[in-house]
Amino acid sequence: MLKLTLKQQPTVPLEAENISPDVTAGLANDAIRALHVHHGKRMCRLDEFFDVEGETSDDLEIHGDASRVKLIGRAMTRGRIKIVGNAGMHLGAYMKGGTIEVTGNASDWVGAEMTNGLIRIAGNSGGQAGAAYRGSLAGMKGGTIIIGGNAGLEVGMRMKRGIIVVKGLVRDFAGLQMKGGTLFLLGGAEIRTGAWMFRGTIVSLHPLKLLPTFAASCAYNPSFLGIYAKHLATLGISIPHEAKDGAYHRYCGDSSVPGHGEILIWKGLATSVP
């Protein structure tokens, strides 16, 4: 295992896309310490900011508050990164494989435009998780993002495939312009959920204030959620899907696009209609 310990906080965001299993797997300790990072306009060595222990590994562990360290795991295809602390912007952007785990919070653009792999955030996340970058037509195209706390704006914006699970509350515009994939809102969301969505599925376990461009369709227990429930259970996540416990109320939209997406809102047998 390769262990990186942050020894000083950068005064401006530190761009560190070389902190990736794809880069470190074939390098000895001295070569890893010499990897370049960008501190503002200045190119620096990695060991100016991190103590480096171990060598030649695709299993990385980062210790310290890395909330100002950007681009960790960018475009990684293999291996594992564990951040014991917080993570900065663009964590796992363009990720193609492997696993990233954060024990604290993460900033904006987690897993932006990723195509495969697993990102798990124990705490809160910023906005645009799994989203498309400005000017890009598609967000995440595969993989899984799990956020244990709350999340910011535009989660899943323009996503095409993959799974995003947020256990806490999500801010405005969750699923903005979704084109596919599945977004699970276990703690509900604020306003404008699913705005301009074309396709895809948003599942909420709490009532939502829906846009008037979503039309009520039916109440049922879709069989595909049973498959999702089994998969998510392997990741430690439980969702209701049995008819004996309640049903999902289905809303179709966004008709202003017009779109063919769906929002499923759980209603337990002991709860009120959303």
C-alpha positions in Angstrom: 0.0 0.0 0.0 1.1 3.6 -0.8 0.4 6.1 2.0 0.4 9.8 1.4 0.1 12.1 4.4 -0.6 15.8 3.9 2.1 17.8 5.8 1.0 21.3 4.9 -2.2 22.9 3.6 -1.9 24.5 0.2 -2.7 28.2 0.3 -4.6 27.9 -3.0 -6.1 24.7 -4.5 -3.6 22.1 -5.4 -4.1 20.3 -8.7 -3.0 16.7 -8.1 -4.3 14.5 -10.9 -1.1 12.4 -10.6 -2.5 11.0 -7.4 -3.9 8.0 -9.2 -3.3 4.2 -9.1 -2.6 4.4 -12.9 0.3 6.7 -12.3 1.8 5.3 -9.1 1.5 1.5 -9.8 4.7 1.2 -11.6 6.9 3.7 -9.7 9.4 3.5 -6.9 9.2 5.7 -3.9 11.6 8.3 -5.2 9.8 8.6 -8.5 6.4 9.0 -6.7 7.8 11.8 -4.5 9.0 13.5 -7.6 5.6 13.5 -9.4 4.5 17.0 -10.2 1.5 18.9 -8.8 0.3 22.4 -9.5 0.0 24.9 -6.7 -1.6 27.8 -8.4 0.7 28.7 -11.4 3.7 26.9 -9.8 4.7 23.4 -10.6 5.9 21.5 -7.5 7.0 18.1 -6.4 4.4 15.9 -4.7 6.7 15.5 -1.6 6.5 19.3 -1.0 3.0 18.7 0.3 2.9 15.0 1.1 5.0 12.5 3.1 5.2 9.4 0.9 5.5 5.9 2.4 5.6 2.7 0.3 6.0 2.2 -3.5 4.8 0.5 -6.6 1.1 0.1 -5.6 -2.3 0.7 -7.0 -3.7 0.8 -3.5 -3.4 4.4 -2.2 -4.3 5.8 1.2 -4.4 9.6 1.8 -4.4 11.1 5.3 -5.3 14.6 6.2 -7.7 17.3 5.2 -7.4 17.2 1.4 -10.3 19.6 0.8 -8.0 21.9 -1.2 -6.5 19.1 -3.2 -8.3 18.8 -6.6 -8.5 16.1 -9.3 -7.5 13.1 -7.1 -8.2 9.9 -9.0 -8.9 11.7 -12.3 -9.6 9.3 -15.1 -8.3 6.3 -13.0 -9.0 2.9 -14.5 -7.9 0.5 -11.7 -7.0 0.1 -8.0 -8.3 1.8 -4.9 -8.0 5.2 -3.3 -9.0 5.8 0.4 -9.0 9.3 1.7 -9.0 9.4 5.5 -10.4 13.0 5.8 -12.0 15.3 3.3 -11.5 15.5 -0.5 -11.4 18.5 -2.9 -13.1 19.3 -6.2 -13.3 16.9 -9.2 -12.7 13.8 -7.2 -12.8 10.8 -9.6 -13.7 13.0 -12.6 -13.7 10.9 -15.8 -13.2 7.8 -13.7 -13.2 4.5 -15.7 -12.7 1.9 -13.0 -11.5 1.2 -9.5 -12.8 2.4 -6.1 -12.6 5.7 -4.3 -13.6 6.0 -0.6 -13.7 9.2 1.5 -14.3 9.0 5.2 -15.1 12.8 5.4 -16.7 15.2 3.1 -16.1 15.9 -0.6 -16.4 19.1 -2.7 -18.1 19.8 -6.1 -18.0 17.6 -9.2 -17.5 14.2 -7.6 -17.4 11.6 -10.4 -18.2 14.2 -13.1 -18.6 12.4 -16.4 -17.3 9.1 -15.0 -17.9 5.9 -17.0 -17.3 3.1 -14.5 -16.1 2.4 -10.9 -17.4 3.1 -7.4 -17.1 6.3 -5.4 -18.3 6.3 -1.8 -18.4 9.5 0.3 -19.2 9.0 4.0 -20.1 12.6 4.7 -21.5 15.4 2.6 -20.8 16.3 -1.0 -20.9 19.5 -2.9 -22.8 20.1 -6.1 -22.7 18.5 -9.6 -22.0 15.0 -8.4 -22.0 12.7 -11.5 -22.8 15.7 -13.6 -21.7 17.0 -17.0 -19.2 19.8 -17.2 -20.4 23.1 -18.6 -20.8 22.8 -22.3 -20.8 19.0 -22.3 -23.8 17.1 -23.4 -23.5 14.1 -21.1 -22.7 13.5 -17.4 -21.8 10.2 -15.9 -22.2 7.2 -18.3 -21.8 4.4 -15.8 -20.5 3.5 -12.4 -21.9 4.2 -8.9 -21.7 7.2 -6.5 -22.8 6.8 -2.9 -23.1 9.9 -0.7 -23.7 9.2 3.0 -24.7 12.8 3.9 -26.3 15.7 2.1 -25.5 16.8 -1.5 -25.5 20.2 -3.3 -27.0 21.5 -6.5 -27.5 19.7 -9.8 -26.7 16.2 -8.7 -26.8 13.9 -11.7 -27.1 16.7 -14.2 -27.3 15.2 -17.7 -26.3 11.8 -16.5 -26.9 9.0 -19.1 -26.3 5.8 -17.1 -25.1 4.6 -13.7 -26.4 5.0 -10.2 -26.2 7.8 -7.7 -27.4 7.3 -4.1 -27.7 10.2 -1.7 -28.7 9.3 1.9 -29.3 12.9 3.1 -31.0 15.9 1.6 -30.2 17.0 -1.9 -30.5 20.7 -2.9 -32.2 22.2 -6.0 -32.2 20.8 -9.5 -31.5 17.1 -8.7 -31.5 15.2 -11.9 -31.4 18.3 -14.1 -31.7 17.4 -17.8 -31.2 13.7 -17.0 -30.9 11.5 -20.0 -30.8 8.1 -18.3 -29.5 6.3 -15.2 -31.0 6.1 -11.8 -30.9 8.7 -9.0 -31.9 7.5 -5.5 -32.9 10.3 -3.1 -33.1 8.5 0.3 -33.5 11.8 2.2 -35.5 13.7 -0.3 -34.7 16.9 -2.2 -35.5 20.6 -2.3 -37.1 22.1 -5.4 -37.1 21.6 -9.2 -36.2 17.9 -9.0 -36.0 16.4 -12.5 -36.3 19.8 -14.3 -36.0 19.3 -18.1 -35.3 15.6 -17.7 -35.5 13.6 -20.9 -35.2 10.0 -19.6 -34.0 8.1 -16.5 -35.5 7.4 -13.1 -35.5 9.4 -9.9 -36.5 7.5 -6.8 -37.4 9.4 -3.6 -38.2 7.9 -0.3 -39.6 11.2 0.9 -42.3 13.5 -0.6 -41.2 16.0 -3.2 -42.5 19.3 -4.3 -42.8 18.5 -8.0 -42.9 20.8 -11.0 -46.3 21.2 -12.6 -44.9 19.6 -15.8 -44.9 16.2 -14.1 -48.1 14.2 -14.4 -49.3 11.5 -12.0 -49.4 8.1 -13.7 -50.0 5.3 -11.2 -49.0 3.7 -8.0 -47.2 0.4 -8.2 -44.1 -1.6 -7.2 -41.8 -1.8 -10.2 -40.0 -5.2 -10.5 -36.8 -3.5 -11.5 -36.5 -1.9 -8.1 -36.3 -5.4 -6.6 -33.2 -6.0 -8.7 -31.8 -2.6 -7.6 -32.6 -3.5 -4.0 -30.5 -6.7 -4.2 -27.6 -4.8 -5.8 -27.7 -1.9 -3.3 -27.9 -4.3 -0.4 -24.4 -5.5 -1.3 -23.3 -1.9 -0.8 -25.0 -1.6 2.6 -28.0 0.3 1.3 -31.7 -0.6 1.8 -34.6 0.6 -0.2 -38.3 -0.5 0.2 -39.8 -2.4 -2.7 -42.3 -4.9 -1.3 -46.1 -4.4 -1.9 -46.8 -5.3 1.7 -44.9 -2.2 2.9 -46.3 0.3 0.4 -46.1 1.5 -3.2 -44.3 4.0 -5.4 -46.3 6.8 -6.9 -45.1 7.4 -10.5 -44.9 10.8 -12.2 -43.9 11.3 -15.8 -42.1 14.3 -17.3 -40.7 16.7 -17.8 -43.4 17.6 -20.4 -41.9 21.0 -21.0 -39.0 19.4 -22.9 -41.0 17.1 -23.7 -39.4 14.3 -21.8 -40.0 10.6 -20.9 -38.4 10.5 -17.5 -40.1 9.2 -14.3 -40.0 10.2 -10.7 -41.0 7.5 -8.2 -42.1 8.6 -4.7 -42.5 6.0 -2.0 -45.6 5.9 0.1 -45.5 3.6 3.0 -48.7 2.1 4.2 -48.6 4.3 7.3 -47.7 7.5 5.5 -49.7 10.1 3.7 -50.0 10.4 -0.1 -47.2 12.7 -1.4 
